[in-house]
């Protein structure tokens, strides 16, 4: 009996050790120790191909986040990250280096409720940041262009007046803008407002083509939430309310295809292409997931295929993303956790992933 009790104690001790090590190492993709924190920022698991890992040191001072973080934009040439947040009496935009140092905040009064943002002309001497504003006050329902220091340069739409007009141009809770290197703009308008539109504007801001019908059919939308354009003249739209991604020809606006089979549990909120053009990064807010989908070859849309999933902790609520087009790092805006996080590719160098 004593011998049996002795072995039971040994077995019990080994089980306890295994459980302790599992808890200690879980949530860290590279086998490193998790930091003790009252926040959710370090809790995540990888499923499928391990493509990205969390940068635990970015930013260096996470307490600077004081509001709900909705969107991010990266200037890879200047090594700067812009983060937009909402809340009463909080700076609407925070600026960090890609290494995590806090640089400055914008104390602008012209932003009410930032939703999406895009950095244009990163390689030029005059890069600008475009921010969609879904606020209901005198500055809302518009898309604004800012200098890197936060100076308002111009406004698209009719500030303070929700609408569907094209001349003058009006928006109702515009979700996101994508500015092509040609200067042409792609806008998804309708984060729950009266509009459900994908609009292409010329460089001089004239409407070139548009899809503006609400519904579940081809080229119809219900809460179009994010937009991206690839090098093969394809426009990718996260059609959030319909739990799908729709694809269009960027020149003609013709419908090319739909991805829906990957979004049975939750809708796509973002759509961004990795610099190597291998994957689309899609976040799903309600299931707290960052999903990487295999990008199809030119000339083919096909069906979506999941390559990798980053499962975040409960209530992190990832919203929109951006990527560093040089280093390949992924930045995620998280409403629930009130923070932005940085993920780096496992393989750095000439090939992104």
N, C-alpha and C positions, 0 to 999 in steps of 0.2 A: 504493500500500500504506500509506504514511504517513497519507494522508487517511482511509482506511478505519479505521486504528487509532485515529485521532483521534476519529472519530464513535463507535467502539466504547467508548472511554473515557468519552465524554459520556453515552452510553446507559446504561453500567454505573453511572455516578454517579447518574443520575436514578432508576434502579431502587433503588439503595441508599437514596436520600433518601425515596422513597415507602415502602419497608419500614420505615425508621426512624420516619417520621411515623405509619404505621399502628400500630406497636407503642406509640408514645408516647401516642396518643389512644384506643386500644382499651380497652374496659372502663369508659369514662366516658360516661354517657348524655347529658351536656350538652356534650360536646366539650371538657371541661376536662382538665387534665393529671392523670394518676394519681400518687398519692403513692408514693414508694419505701417499701416495707414488707415485712417478712419474713412477714407474715400474709396471709391470703387475703381480708381484709375489703373490698378495693376492686376485686376482679375480678368483673365481671358484664357481661352483654350483654342488650340489649333486642330482643325479637322481637314482631312484630305492632304494635298501636297503642302508641305511647310514652305510658304513663300515669303511671309513677312514676320518680323518679330518686333515687340514693343521696345521702344527706346525709353528706358526707365528714367533717364536723366533729362528728358525734355517735357516742359520747360524747366529751367532751374528753380523758378519760383512760382509754383502752381497756384499759390494763394492770390496771385494777381487776378485770376479769374474771379469775378464777382457777380456775374449774371449768367443767364442761360445762353450757352454758346451755340450759334446756329450755322455758321459757315466759316470757311477758311480760304485763303488764296496765297500762293507761293510765287515769289520772284526768285527763280533759281539763279539768275545772273547776279543779283545783289545779295543773295543768301538771306532773304528776309521773308517772314511769314506774317500775314495779316489775319487776325481773328476777330470776328464780329460777334457781339453779345447783346442781349436785351436785358432790360431791368430798369427800375426807377433809380435815378441818380448814379448810374454807372457809365463809364466811358464806353461808347458804342464800338470802338475799334481799338484793339491792342496790337502792338507791333513787336515781334520777336526776331532774333536771328535764327537761322536754321540749327545753330548749336544750342539754342535755348536761352540766350540772354535776352532780358526784357529791354527794349529800346525806348519806347514811348507809347502814349495813348493819344487818340484823337478826341479832343474836347469839343467836337462839332455839335451844334444844335440842329443841324439839318437832317439828321437821321432819326427816325422814330422807331421802326421795328425792322432791322435788317433781316433779310431772309437768305439771299444767295449773293455770292460775290465772285468776281472773275478778274484776274490780272492780265491786262493787255499790253502788248509792246514791251515785253520783258527785256528784250535784247537792245532796245533803243535807249537813247539818253533821257527819254521822257516817258517812262512807263506810267500807266494809270490803273486805278482800281475802280471797277464798276460794281455797284451794290444795288440790289433790288430792295425796295422799301414797301412793306405791306401794311404800314400804319394807317390809321383812319383819320389822322389829323391833317394839318395844312401842308405837311411835307410828304405824306404817304401816297400810295398808289403810283409810284414812279420809280425810275431807274436813274441812279446818279453816278457821275464820273468824278473821281477825286484824284488829287495828286498824292504822291507817297507820304506827304506830311499831313494830309487830311484837308486840303483846300478844295472846296467844291468848284468844279470846272464847268460842268453842264448837266442838264436834267433832261431825260427822255420821259414823255408822258405829260400829263397835266396834274401837277402836284395838288393833293387834297381833293381831287375829283375823280371818283371811280367811274369808269365807263368803258365802252367798246368802240369808240370812234377811232377813225384812222387819219382824219384831217380836221382838227389836230389829233395827234395820237393820244389815246387814253389807255390806261390799264386798270385792272381791278385785282390787287394783290399779286403782282408779278413775282414768279417764283425764282427764276434764274435767267442769266444771260450768258451766252458764249460768243466771244468776239474772235472771229477768224483773223489770221494774219493778213488777209486781204482788206480788212476793215469792215467786212460784212458782219452783221449781227444776227444771232438766232436767239429768240426770246420765248420762254414758256410762260404764259400769262394765265394765272388762275389758281392760286393756292387756296381754293375754297370760295372764291368770289363768283361773280356772274360769268366770267370768261373761262373758256377751256380752249386756249389757242396756242398754236405754234406759229410764230411770225418770223419771216426773214426780212431784214432791212438791208438796204444798200449802204455803202460807205457814207453817203450823204443822207442817210436815214429815211429813205423812201421804201415803201413796202414793195417787195419783189414777189413774194408769194406768201400764202397763209392757209392754214387749216384751222377752222374755228367752230367746228360742230361738236356739241356734247353728245356722247353716246358710247356704245361698246363696239361699234363697227370699225371697219378699216378706215384709218385716218381720222377717226373720231377720238375725243379725249374726255377723261373725267379726272380732273386735278393733275394736269401735266406739271411735273415737279423739278425735272432736271434735264439738261440738254448738252450734248457734246457732238463734235464733228471730227471725223477721222480723215486721214490723208487720201482715202479712196472715194471722197465726195459722198459720204454717207452721214446722215444726221440721226443720232440716237437719242430717243426721248423716253425718260422714265414716266410712264403713264400710270401714276400712282393709284388713282381710284379704280382703275381697271386691272391692276396687278399684272402689268406687262411692260415690255419695252417695245416701242415701235420704231421702225427704221425708214428713212426717206432719202431720196436723191437730193443732194444739197443744191444742185443747179436748177432742176425742174420742180422739185417738191413732190415728185411722184412717190407713192407708197411702195416700199420694197419688201417689207416683211415684219413679223412680230415674234417676240420671244415671250412665252407665258408659262411654260412648264416648270421653270425654276422658281416660280413665285406663288405656289399654292398656299403657303402658310402666311406670307406677308408680302406686301408690295415693295417694289424698288423705289427708293427715295433719291438715290444719286446714280449717275452714270458717267464714269471717267475712264479714259484709256491709259494704260501704263505706257511709259515712254518707249518701251521696246515693241509696243503694239501687239503684245501677246495676250493681254487680259483686260477685261472691263472690270472696274471696281464698282460694286453696287452695295449700298448699305440698306438694311431693313430695320427700321426704327423699332417696331413693336416686338420683334424677336431678338433685338440687340445683336445683330450679325453684320459682319463685313464679308461679302461674298465676292470671290474672284471668278469670273466666267471666261472661258476660252474665247478669244476673239476669232471670228471667222475669217477665212482668206478673202481676198478681193474677188468680187463676182458671186459670192455665196453668202446667204444669211443663215439658212438652216435653222436648227433648234439650239437653244442655249444649253451649255454643258458646264457644270460646276467643277472648277479645278481645286478650289481651296475655300475654307470658311474660317474666319476668326470669330469665335463666339465670345462676346463680351459679357460682363456681369449684368444681372437683372437691373433694369431701370437706368442703364447708361444712356439709352436712346440716341444712337448715332443718327445724324441728320444729313449732312453734306460733306464732301471730301474734296481735296485737291492733291496733286502730286508734284514733286520736285522733278522737273524734266531732265535734270542733269544727274542728280544722285539717286533718283528713283524712289525717294522717301515718300510715304503716304501720310497725309495729315487728315485727321477725322474730327469734325465738330460734333460735340455730344451735348445734347440739350439737358438730359436728365442728370448726368454727372457734372454738368456745368464746367466743362473743360474742353480743351483740344488735346489730342494725343498724336504722337508721331510713331509710325511704324517704319522700320527699315528693311529692305530686301535682304535675305540671307546671303545672297551672292552679290558682292559689289565688284565693280570693275567694268570691263568693256561690255559685258553682257549683263543686263539688269537682273534677270532672274534665272 
